[in-house]
Amino acid sequence: MASGPSRPVEYHARIRDLPSAERPRERLRDYGPSALSTAELLAIVLRTGATRESVLALASRLLARYGGLVGLARSSFGELCGEHGLGEAKAAQLQAALELGKRLTSAQPEERAVVRSPQDVANLLMADMGLLEQEHLRVVLLDTKNRVLAMPEVYRGSVNTSQVRVAELFREAVRQNCPAIIIVHNHPSGDPTPSPDDIEITKQAVSAGELLDIEVLDHLVIGHQRFVSLKEQGLGFP
């Protein structure tokens, strides 16, 4: 009886089987961390791979599955533990390393991004939010010099006036004593044209900001490689 075509066998080289010049730790030692790819840096954090999967292959798979470091940083401890090749120890190592990166950024205010225009905000978030499959709403927190302090996600789902609580938009701004914020959300359709709900939420946020002495500088809607500034369009702003 003729057998069907055999399934190709995939081999994943172990790190110790690679030439020393191609091993991530040795490359970091010889050339510095900036010379390594994100997958190589992640492989150093994880240290070991899984059965039939090298640590480099594991790192690459995680980056692809979660859409890069931003997606990994948003994942929960439980989600990471559920991944093949990750247990509690590796999940803890990964989350600790990502948290250190966040704290380093916040500890160096002179290197924070400065927002001078809607395009600056779009440059910060377009790649992350432009291809999301559902609506996400984030708030860009700014200091007195319009430097970005943080960009927390405050809502995920249908962004409309019946779902979004305006108080949530200001929670972190109040906690961090921010003088100004910018609201940003995406349209999964790819069309960034503001909806009536988008305009109404903007009106409510501007009014609430006046009471809290926190200025709402803008509300951006992000689509596929496009964005609309409601402030520039005069929508929802006095």
ZALOLUM-873061 format. One record per residue (C-alpha): residue number from 1; residue in three letters; x, y, z. Coordinates in nm, 3 decimals, always signed. Example, Ala and Ser with C-alpha at 12.3 -4.5 7.8 and 13.67 -1.06 7.14 Angstrom:
REM residues 2
{num->1 residuo->ALA east->+1.230 north->-0.450 up->+0.780}
{num->2 residuo->SER east->+1.367 north->-0.106 up->+0.714}
//
This chain:
REM residues 238
{num->1 residuo->MET east->+0.000 north->+0.000 up->+0.000}
{num->2 residuo->ALA east->+0.141 north->+0.337 up->-0.098}
{num->3 residuo->SER east->+0.182 north->+0.575 up->+0.187}
{num->4 residuo->GLY east->+0.101 north->+0.945 up->+0.169}
{num->5 residuo->PRO east->+0.363 north->+1.214 up->+0.167}
{num->6 residuo->SER east->+0.563 north->+1.223 up->+0.487}
{num->7 residuo->ARG east->+0.541 north->+1.526 up->+0.708}
{num->8 residuo->PRO east->+0.862 north->+1.729 up->+0.705}
{num->9 residuo->VAL east->+1.063 north->+1.712 up->+1.023}
{num->10 residuo->GLU east->+1.172 north->+2.040 up->+1.176}
{num->11 residuo->TYR east->+1.490 north->+2.064 up->+1.379}
{num->12 residuo->HIS east->+1.557 north->+2.349 up->+1.618}
{num->13 residuo->ALA east->+1.918 north->+2.394 up->+1.713}
{num->14 residuo->ARG east->+1.990 north->+2.431 up->+2.080}
{num->15 residuo->ILE east->+2.177 north->+2.745 up->+2.179}
{num->16 residuo->ARG east->+2.478 north->+2.546 up->+2.291}
{num->17 residuo->ASP east->+2.490 north->+2.377 up->+1.949}
{num->18 residuo->LEU east->+2.527 north->+2.711 up->+1.770}
{num->19 residuo->PRO east->+2.870 north->+2.851 up->+1.689}
{num->20 residuo->SER east->+2.981 north->+3.072 up->+1.978}
{num->21 residuo->ALA east->+2.968 north->+3.381 up->+1.755}
{num->22 residuo->GLU east->+2.593 north->+3.324 up->+1.699}
{num->23 residuo->ARG east->+2.491 north->+3.268 up->+2.061}
{num->24 residuo->PRO east->+2.293 north->+3.562 up->+2.204}
{num->25 residuo->ARG east->+2.488 north->+3.596 up->+2.528}
{num->26 residuo->GLU east->+2.822 north->+3.583 up->+2.351}
{num->27 residuo->ARG east->+2.700 north->+3.831 up->+2.089}
{num->28 residuo->LEU east->+2.585 north->+4.066 up->+2.366}
{num->29 residuo->ARG east->+2.924 north->+4.036 up->+2.536}
{num->30 residuo->ASP east->+3.116 north->+4.103 up->+2.215}
{num->31 residuo->TYR east->+2.894 north->+4.364 up->+2.044}
{num->32 residuo->GLY east->+2.667 north->+4.508 up->+2.312}
{num->33 residuo->PRO east->+2.290 north->+4.468 up->+2.363}
{num->34 residuo->SER east->+2.195 north->+4.711 up->+2.085}
{num->35 residuo->ALA east->+2.339 north->+4.466 up->+1.829}
{num->36 residuo->LEU east->+2.091 north->+4.195 up->+1.925}
{num->37 residuo->SER east->+1.742 north->+4.145 up->+1.785}
{num->38 residuo->THR east->+1.441 north->+4.159 up->+2.016}
{num->39 residuo->ALA east->+1.409 north->+3.780 up->+1.991}
{num->40 residuo->GLU east->+1.772 north->+3.736 up->+2.096}
{num->41 residuo->LEU east->+1.731 north->+3.968 up->+2.396}
{num->42 residuo->LEU east->+1.415 north->+3.784 up->+2.497}
{num->43 residuo->ALA east->+1.597 north->+3.452 up->+2.462}
{num->44 residuo->ILE east->+1.859 north->+3.570 up->+2.712}
{num->45 residuo->VAL east->+1.584 north->+3.654 up->+2.961}
{num->46 residuo->LEU east->+1.413 north->+3.316 up->+2.912}
{num->47 residuo->ARG east->+1.745 north->+3.127 up->+2.923}
{num->48 residuo->THR east->+1.611 north->+2.788 up->+2.808}
{num->49 residuo->GLY east->+1.368 north->+2.664 up->+2.548}
{num->50 residuo->ALA east->+1.117 north->+2.380 up->+2.552}
{num->51 residuo->THR east->+1.108 north->+2.025 up->+2.422}
{num->52 residuo->ARG east->+1.200 north->+2.033 up->+2.051}
{num->53 residuo->GLU east->+1.205 north->+2.413 up->+2.057}
{num->54 residuo->SER east->+1.513 north->+2.624 up->+2.113}
{num->55 residuo->VAL east->+1.495 north->+2.930 up->+2.331}
{num->56 residuo->LEU east->+1.534 north->+3.148 up->+2.020}
{num->57 residuo->ALA east->+1.241 north->+2.973 up->+1.855}
{num->58 residuo->LEU east->+1.038 north->+3.012 up->+2.175}
{num->59 residuo->ALA east->+1.119 north->+3.383 up->+2.195}
{num->60 residuo->SER east->+1.028 north->+3.437 up->+1.828}
{num->61 residuo->ARG east->+0.701 north->+3.249 up->+1.871}
{num->62 residuo->LEU east->+0.600 north->+3.456 up->+2.173}
{num->63 residuo->LEU east->+0.676 north->+3.782 up->+1.993}
{num->64 residuo->ALA east->+0.471 north->+3.674 up->+1.693}
{num->65 residuo->ARG east->+0.180 north->+3.551 up->+1.904}
{num->66 residuo->TYR east->+0.152 north->+3.866 up->+2.117}
{num->67 residuo->GLY east->+0.242 north->+4.119 up->+1.849}
{num->68 residuo->GLY east->+0.578 north->+4.220 up->+1.995}
{num->69 residuo->LEU east->+0.692 north->+4.352 up->+2.331}
{num->70 residuo->VAL east->+0.386 north->+4.575 up->+2.378}
{num->71 residuo->GLY east->+0.154 north->+4.276 up->+2.357}
{num->72 residuo->LEU east->+0.375 north->+4.072 up->+2.590}
{num->73 residuo->ALA east->+0.379 north->+4.358 up->+2.841}
{num->74 residuo->ARG east->-0.002 north->+4.362 up->+2.841}
{num->75 residuo->SER east->-0.042 north->+3.989 up->+2.888}
{num->76 residuo->SER east->-0.130 north->+3.851 up->+3.229}
{num->77 residuo->PHE east->+0.079 north->+3.615 up->+3.437}
{num->78 residuo->GLY east->-0.177 north->+3.341 up->+3.379}
{num->79 residuo->GLU east->-0.173 north->+3.389 up->+3.002}
{num->80 residuo->LEU east->+0.205 north->+3.356 up->+2.994}
{num->81 residuo->CYS east->+0.202 north->+3.046 up->+3.215}
{num->82 residuo->GLY east->-0.039 north->+2.886 up->+2.970}
{num->83 residuo->GLU east->+0.212 north->+2.909 up->+2.684}
{num->84 residuo->HIS east->+0.402 north->+2.594 up->+2.587}
{num->85 residuo->GLY east->+0.755 north->+2.629 up->+2.716}
{num->86 residuo->LEU east->+0.669 north->+2.882 up->+2.987}
{num->87 residuo->GLY east->+0.610 north->+2.797 up->+3.348}
{num->88 residuo->GLU east->+0.575 north->+3.025 up->+3.647}
{num->89 residuo->ALA east->+0.949 north->+3.085 up->+3.672}
{num->90 residuo->LYS east->+0.990 north->+3.200 up->+3.311}
{num->91 residuo->ALA east->+0.668 north->+3.401 up->+3.318}
{num->92 residuo->ALA east->+0.797 north->+3.579 up->+3.628}
{num->93 residuo->GLN east->+1.135 north->+3.646 up->+3.465}
{num->94 residuo->LEU east->+0.965 north->+3.787 up->+3.158}
{num->95 residuo->GLN east->+0.724 north->+4.013 up->+3.346}
{num->96 residuo->ALA east->+1.003 north->+4.135 up->+3.574}
{num->97 residuo->ALA east->+1.222 north->+4.229 up->+3.277}
{num->98 residuo->LEU east->+0.937 north->+4.412 up->+3.103}
{num->99 residuo->GLU east->+0.850 north->+4.600 up->+3.423}
{num->100 residuo->LEU east->+1.213 north->+4.707 up->+3.466}
{num->101 residuo->GLY east->+1.199 north->+4.850 up->+3.113}
{num->102 residuo->LYS east->+0.888 north->+5.049 up->+3.201}
{num->103 residuo->ARG east->+1.045 north->+5.183 up->+3.520}
{num->104 residuo->LEU east->+1.365 north->+5.281 up->+3.341}
{num->105 residuo->THR east->+1.163 north->+5.487 up->+3.095}
{num->106 residuo->SER east->+0.971 north->+5.664 up->+3.371}
{num->107 residuo->ALA east->+1.295 north->+5.726 up->+3.563}
{num->108 residuo->GLN east->+1.445 north->+5.927 up->+3.275}
{num->109 residuo->PRO east->+1.211 north->+6.221 up->+3.213}
{num->110 residuo->GLU east->+1.461 north->+6.396 up->+2.989}
{num->111 residuo->GLU east->+1.419 north->+6.114 up->+2.738}
{num->112 residuo->ARG east->+1.040 north->+6.112 up->+2.740}
{num->113 residuo->ALA east->+0.860 north->+6.182 up->+2.417}
{num->114 residuo->VAL east->+0.733 north->+6.538 up->+2.381}
{num->115 residuo->VAL east->+0.396 north->+6.600 up->+2.217}
{num->116 residuo->ARG east->+0.375 north->+6.915 up->+2.007}
{num->117 residuo->SER east->+0.113 north->+6.813 up->+1.753}
{num->118 residuo->PRO east->-0.146 north->+6.542 up->+1.672}
{num->119 residuo->GLN east->+0.112 north->+6.383 up->+1.443}
{num->120 residuo->ASP east->+0.346 north->+6.331 up->+1.740}
{num->121 residuo->VAL east->+0.072 north->+6.135 up->+1.919}
{num->122 residuo->ALA east->-0.005 north->+5.934 up->+1.606}
{num->123 residuo->ASN east->+0.364 north->+5.849 up->+1.568}
{num->124 residuo->LEU east->+0.364 north->+5.708 up->+1.921}
{num->125 residuo->LEU east->+0.054 north->+5.491 up->+1.885}
{num->126 residuo->MET east->-0.025 north->+5.429 up->+1.517}
{num->127 residuo->ALA east->+0.181 north->+5.110 up->+1.485}
{num->128 residuo->ASP east->+0.040 north->+4.969 up->+1.808}
{num->129 residuo->MET east->-0.327 north->+5.059 up->+1.757}
{num->130 residuo->GLY east->-0.381 north->+5.083 up->+1.382}
{num->131 residuo->LEU east->-0.440 north->+4.712 up->+1.321}
{num->132 residuo->LEU east->-0.623 north->+4.611 up->+1.639}
{num->133 residuo->GLU east->-0.933 north->+4.399 up->+1.579}
{num->134 residuo->GLN east->-1.147 north->+4.570 up->+1.842}
{num->135 residuo->GLU east->-1.165 north->+4.920 up->+1.979}
{num->136 residuo->HIS east->-0.915 north->+5.021 up->+2.245}
{num->137 residuo->LEU east->-0.912 north->+5.356 up->+2.423}
{num->138 residuo->ARG east->-0.595 north->+5.497 up->+2.574}
{num->139 residuo->VAL east->-0.516 north->+5.818 up->+2.754}
{num->140 residuo->VAL east->-0.184 north->+5.995 up->+2.697}
{num->141 residuo->LEU east->-0.079 north->+6.157 up->+3.026}
{num->142 residuo->LEU east->+0.130 north->+6.473 up->+2.989}
{num->143 residuo->ASP east->+0.332 north->+6.687 up->+3.229}
{num->144 residuo->THR east->+0.358 north->+7.068 up->+3.223}
{num->145 residuo->LYS east->+0.607 north->+7.052 up->+2.934}
{num->146 residuo->ASN east->+0.387 north->+6.814 up->+2.730}
{num->147 residuo->ARG east->+0.621 north->+6.524 up->+2.796}
{num->148 residuo->VAL east->+0.455 north->+6.183 up->+2.792}
{num->149 residuo->LEU east->+0.434 north->+6.030 up->+3.139}
{num->150 residuo->ALA east->+0.234 north->+5.722 up->+3.046}
{num->151 residuo->MET east->-0.022 north->+5.595 up->+2.794}
{num->152 residuo->PRO east->-0.251 north->+5.362 up->+2.992}
{num->153 residuo->GLU east->-0.529 north->+5.168 up->+2.825}
{num->154 residuo->VAL east->-0.852 north->+5.253 up->+3.005}
{num->155 residuo->TYR east->-1.112 north->+5.078 up->+2.793}
{num->156 residuo->ARG east->-1.147 north->+4.793 up->+2.546}
{num->157 residuo->GLY east->-1.465 north->+4.729 up->+2.351}
{num->158 residuo->SER east->-1.720 north->+4.943 up->+2.173}
{num->159 residuo->VAL east->-1.631 north->+5.306 up->+2.242}
{num->160 residuo->ASN east->-1.965 north->+5.477 up->+2.286}
{num->161 residuo->THR east->-2.134 north->+5.702 up->+2.537}
{num->162 residuo->SER east->-2.327 north->+5.418 up->+2.700}
{num->163 residuo->GLN east->-2.012 north->+5.216 up->+2.769}
{num->164 residuo->VAL east->-1.731 north->+5.462 up->+2.844}
{num->165 residuo->ARG east->-1.739 north->+5.627 up->+3.186}
{num->166 residuo->VAL east->-1.580 north->+5.970 up->+3.158}
{num->167 residuo->ALA east->-1.445 north->+5.940 up->+3.513}
{num->168 residuo->GLU east->-1.223 north->+5.651 up->+3.398}
{num->169 residuo->LEU east->-1.053 north->+5.879 up->+3.145}
{num->170 residuo->PHE east->-0.919 north->+6.094 up->+3.428}
{num->171 residuo->ARG east->-0.844 north->+5.834 up->+3.696}
{num->172 residuo->GLU east->-0.470 north->+5.804 up->+3.624}
{num->173 residuo->ALA east->-0.436 north->+6.175 up->+3.542}
{num->174 residuo->VAL east->-0.574 north->+6.264 up->+3.883}
{num->175 residuo->ARG east->-0.358 north->+6.005 up->+4.055}
{num->176 residuo->GLN east->-0.042 north->+6.134 up->+3.886}
{num->177 residuo->ASN east->-0.143 north->+6.501 up->+3.910}
{num->178 residuo->CYS east->-0.124 north->+6.551 up->+3.531}
{num->179 residuo->PRO east->-0.222 north->+6.893 up->+3.394}
{num->180 residuo->ALA east->-0.325 north->+6.762 up->+3.051}
{num->181 residuo->ILE east->-0.432 north->+6.449 up->+2.865}
{num->182 residuo->ILE east->-0.498 north->+6.337 up->+2.510}
{num->183 residuo->ILE east->-0.759 north->+6.071 up->+2.438}
{num->184 residuo->VAL east->-0.679 north->+5.816 up->+2.168}
{num->185 residuo->HIS east->-0.886 north->+5.528 up->+2.035}
{num->186 residuo->ASN east->-0.892 north->+5.320 up->+1.720}
{num->187 residuo->HIS east->-1.152 north->+5.220 up->+1.463}
{num->188 residuo->PRO east->-1.098 north->+4.854 up->+1.364}
{num->189 residuo->SER east->-1.269 north->+4.925 up->+1.029}
{num->190 residuo->GLY east->-0.963 north->+5.128 up->+0.935}
{num->191 residuo->ASP east->-1.172 north->+5.441 up->+0.873}
{num->192 residuo->PRO east->-1.081 north->+5.705 up->+1.135}
{num->193 residuo->THR east->-1.384 north->+5.926 up->+1.063}
{num->194 residuo->PRO east->-1.520 north->+6.031 up->+1.407}
{num->195 residuo->SER east->-1.862 north->+5.895 up->+1.496}
{num->196 residuo->PRO east->-2.134 north->+6.091 up->+1.681}
{num->197 residuo->ASP east->-2.037 north->+5.894 up->+1.995}
{num->198 residuo->ASP east->-1.673 north->+5.998 up->+1.951}
{num->199 residuo->ILE east->-1.779 north->+6.363 up->+1.938}
{num->200 residuo->GLU east->-2.010 north->+6.330 up->+2.238}
{num->201 residuo->ILE east->-1.743 north->+6.158 up->+2.448}
{num->202 residuo->THR east->-1.505 north->+6.441 up->+2.359}
{num->203 residuo->LYS east->-1.757 north->+6.704 up->+2.471}
{num->204 residuo->GLN east->-1.813 north->+6.524 up->+2.800}
{num->205 residuo->ALA east->-1.440 north->+6.481 up->+2.860}
{num->206 residuo->VAL east->-1.363 north->+6.848 up->+2.788}
{num->207 residuo->SER east->-1.634 north->+6.958 up->+3.032}
{num->208 residuo->ALA east->-1.514 north->+6.716 up->+3.300}
{num->209 residuo->GLY east->-1.155 north->+6.826 up->+3.248}
{num->210 residuo->GLU east->-1.251 north->+7.187 up->+3.312}
{num->211 residuo->LEU east->-1.399 north->+7.089 up->+3.648}
{num->212 residuo->LEU east->-1.088 north->+6.885 up->+3.738}
{num->213 residuo->ASP east->-0.845 north->+7.148 up->+3.605}
{num->214 residuo->ILE east->-0.706 north->+6.890 up->+3.359}
{num->215 residuo->GLU east->-0.700 north->+7.010 up->+3.000}
{num->216 residuo->VAL east->-0.810 north->+6.771 up->+2.726}
{num->217 residuo->LEU east->-0.575 north->+6.876 up->+2.449}
{num->218 residuo->ASP east->-0.716 north->+6.647 up->+2.180}
{num->219 residuo->HIS east->-0.896 north->+6.327 up->+2.093}
{num->220 residuo->LEU east->-0.740 north->+6.121 up->+1.814}
{num->221 residuo->VAL east->-0.913 north->+5.845 up->+1.621}
{num->222 residuo->ILE east->-0.668 north->+5.603 up->+1.461}
{num->223 residuo->GLY east->-0.741 north->+5.390 up->+1.155}
{num->224 residuo->HIS east->-0.517 north->+5.198 up->+0.915}
{num->225 residuo->GLN east->-0.222 north->+5.430 up->+0.854}
{num->226 residuo->ARG east->-0.453 north->+5.729 up->+0.905}
{num->227 residuo->PHE east->-0.579 north->+5.933 up->+1.194}
{num->228 residuo->VAL east->-0.815 north->+6.222 up->+1.264}
{num->229 residuo->SER east->-0.768 north->+6.489 up->+1.528}
{num->230 residuo->LEU east->-1.105 north->+6.602 up->+1.661}
{num->231 residuo->LYS east->-0.940 north->+6.921 up->+1.784}
{num->232 residuo->GLU east->-0.818 north->+7.006 up->+1.435}
{num->233 residuo->GLN east->-1.163 north->+6.928 up->+1.297}
{num->234 residuo->GLY east->-1.335 north->+7.139 up->+1.563}
{num->235 residuo->LEU east->-1.542 north->+6.841 up->+1.677}
{num->236 residuo->GLY east->-1.635 north->+6.829 up->+2.044}
{num->237 residuo->PHE east->-1.414 north->+7.123 up->+2.139}
{num->238 residuo->PRO east->-1.549 north->+7.472 up->+2.208}
//
